[in-house]
Every structure is written in structure tokens, then in C-alpha cells.
Amino acid sequence: MSGVVVNDLRWEVRARGAGLPLLVLHGFMGRGSSWGGHARAFARHFRLVVVDLPGHGHSDAAGPADGRSRP
């Protein structure tokens, strides 16, 4: 696993493949690994970047419930 920190919030980010970058986002209640076989196919042609959105997968949660809400 790898990640980046933005405004004290850790985002899980995975990248693989080569070529032009392609960012893919999962749907509600999903996570980056939901891309499964599609990710393998995309990575053959692109530099695939997959993230777990906040509160999903291995990314931190943000919002009023954990006191991290931002103005």
C-alpha cells in the first residue's frame, strides 16, 4: 500500500502501468480494489492511478464525526 497526505488526511493511492495517466474512482461504498480485472487491462495501456476515496478502503475518514471537517 502507498498513500499521500493532503491537509492531514491520508489517501490510499496505487499506481501501475506506463503511458498516459488514467485516474479511476470507485463508486459509493466501494474502494480502489473494486476495479479488479479492469485495472489490469487499463494498466496495459496507461499509467493507472487508483485511489480509495476518504472513508473508504484504506484512506482516512474526514468529516464532523471525527472532528476533521474543514471550513
C-alpha positions in Angstrom: 0.0 0.0 0.0 1.1 3.6 -0.6 -0.5 6.8 0.2 -0.3 10.6 0.1 -1.3 13.1 2.9 -3.3 16.2 1.9 -4.5 18.6 4.6 -3.7 16.0 7.3 -5.9 13.4 5.6 -4.2 10.2 4.3 -5.4 8.9 0.9 -4.5 5.4 -0.2 -3.2 5.6 -3.8 -1.8 2.9 -6.0 -0.3 3.3 -9.5 0.9 0.8 -12.1 1.5 0.6 -15.8 3.1 3.0 -18.1 1.9 5.7 -20.6 -0.6 8.5 -20.2 -2.1 8.7 -16.7 -5.6 7.4 -16.1 -7.3 8.2 -12.8 -10.1 5.8 -11.8 -12.5 6.4 -8.9 -14.7 3.9 -7.2 -18.5 4.3 -6.6 -20.3 4.8 -3.3 -19.3 2.1 -0.7 -16.6 0.8 -3.0 -12.8 1.0 -2.8 -10.0 1.1 -5.4 -9.6 -2.6 -5.4 -13.2 -2.8 -6.8 -11.6 -2.2 -10.3 -10.1 -5.8 -10.3 -9.7 -7.1 -13.8 -10.5 -3.8 -15.4 -7.5 -2.3 -13.6 -5.2 -5.0 -15.0 -6.5 -4.3 -18.6 -6.2 -0.5 -18.2 -2.6 -0.8 -16.8 -1.5 -2.5 -20.1 -2.1 0.8 -21.9 -2.0 3.6 -19.3 -0.3 4.7 -16.1 -3.2 3.7 -13.9 -3.8 5.6 -10.7 -6.4 4.1 -8.3 -7.4 5.8 -5.1 -9.5 4.9 -2.1 -11.8 8.0 -1.5 -12.0 9.4 2.0 -13.7 7.0 4.4 -13.3 4.0 2.1 -10.8 1.2 1.7 -7.5 2.2 3.4 -8.0 6.0 3.3 -8.7 8.1 6.4 -12.2 9.3 7.0 -13.0 13.0 7.2 -15.9 14.9 8.5 -17.9 16.0 11.5 -17.9 12.5 13.1 -14.1 12.6 13.6 -13.6 16.3 14.1 -11.7 16.8 10.8 -14.3 18.9 9.0 -12.8 22.0 7.3 -14.3 25.4 6.9 
